[in-house]
Amino acid sequence: MVNSAAAGAGISRGRSVADATDPSAPVSRAAGSFLTIQALRAVAALLVVVYHAFEMWELRITRGAAGPSWTNGAAGVDIFFVISGFVMVVSSQRLPARARAGLIFFRHRIVRIVPLYWLLTTLKLALVFFFADLALRSTLDVDYVARSYLFLPLVDSAGHFRPLLPIGWTLTYEFLFYLLFALALGLRVDALRVLIPAFAVIVVLALVRSDGWPAWTILFSTIVLEFLFGVTLGKATLRGRAMPPSLASGALLVGFALILVIPEGHENVRVLAWGLPAFAIVAGAVALEKRIAAILPRWLLALGDASYSIYLVHGFVLPVVGLGIVALHWETTAAEAVTVTACLVAGSAAGWIVYVLVERPMTIGPKKRNG
């Protein structure tokens, strides 16, 4: 994820509170940005890196052989989706007063999300073309590639919702959410009046969907409810409602404990297994902003800045780490621990470099030049 990491891509440190009319501006209150959300973006991105590190170990090193595994890192996506709902509500609170609010909102989402995703999708396309033997699950089918660029639902050769840049499946849900949110802004109605009925239909279809349905209906998933969790939290926050510190601390700790140990289970119960704990985590963090923002490590906030780049780039880095481990013929449990740690470090470093050299100039630079 979500926002992926894109989910929270609008939050940035050191930006003006007056920028709140811009949906890609920081999530701001009178006191400034929500640094707890910034930190959670980093945590969510790192969870996803860990998940893919374990997956890479199994696919490229042990070739499916049994060994220590941990899939709960995928819950970073659920945290991103809740953050996304929260960010869009708070950062766009003044947009309804502007003409063409829906178009302004959606344009900024495209500028913020699309350029880096398309750039890296093109890089992946080139790698698959020139180094096909290293691509385990990607193809060059024209329809598949086109859908990958356009954030449309698709199914790969293994029957999974996985575009050319595999992590991009989360952005399909993000853009569905953005479209509905933009529609509400355009109609000048409360976002929930659009989101609740639309997501209710999607959830019902997800519950009755069978394998015989068209491939594109893989989009129907109960995971969309996680955006509603974030939207509801954002509205409560704008109204000055928050959990007391003791309850918020408990929600944060219990939420993380549940996400770290509860298996995902069936895809339709993911919203319960991981979505509700993700909501507890984000709600707890927001409520504790005044108490813990000042003590958050700078490196964690820096990774929060780079979380979208980390989210998109780490898939290029992890296979390189895997090839190095394969060359060492090292398949012990200790080797797996070292590999996961190396993936975290390398994925974070690569993401930060891409953020500084590519993402930030592409997204922030044009906005400053255009005013």
HELIX and SHEET records of a PDB file:
HELIX    1   1 ALA A    5  GLY A    8  5                                   4    
HELIX    2   2 VAL A   17  THR A   21  5                                   5    
HELIX    3   3 LEU A   35  MET A   56  1                                  22    
HELIX    4   4 TRP A   57  ILE A   61  3                                   5    
HELIX    5   5 ASN A   72  ALA A   75  5                                   4    
HELIX    6   6 GLY A   76  SER A   91  1                                  16    
HELIX    7   7 LEU A   95  ALA A   97  5                                   3    
HELIX    8   8 ALA A  101  PHE A  130  1                                  30    
HELIX    9   9 ALA A  132  LEU A  134  5                                   3    
HELIX   10  10 VAL A  142  LEU A  150  1                                   9    
HELIX   11  11 PRO A  166  GLY A  168  5                                   3    
HELIX   12  12 TRP A  169  LEU A  187  1                                  19    
HELIX   13  13 ALA A  191  VAL A  208  1                                  18    
HELIX   14  14 ALA A  215  LEU A  219  5                                   5    
HELIX   15  15 THR A  222  VAL A  224  5                                   3    
HELIX   16  16 LEU A  225  LEU A  238  1                                  14    
HELIX   17  17 PRO A  245  VAL A  261  1                                  17    
HELIX   18  18 GLU A  267  VAL A  269  5                                   3    
HELIX   19  19 ARG A  270  ARG A  270  1                                   1    
HELIX   20  20 VAL A  271  GLY A  275  3                                   5    
HELIX   21  21 LEU A  276  ALA A  287  1                                  12    
HELIX   22  22 GLU A  289  ILE A  292  1                                   4    
HELIX   23  23 ALA A  293  ILE A  295  5                                   3    
HELIX   24  24 ARG A  298  ASP A  305  1                                   8    
HELIX   25  25 SER A  307  LEU A  328  1                                  22    
HELIX   26  26 THR A  333  VAL A  354  1                                  22    
HELIX   27  27 TYR A  355  GLU A  359  3                                   5    
HELIX   28  28 ARG A  360  ASN A  370  1                                  11    
SHEET    1   A 2 SER A  28  ARG A  29  0                                        
SHEET    2   A 2 GLY A  32  SER A  33 -1                                        
END                                                                             
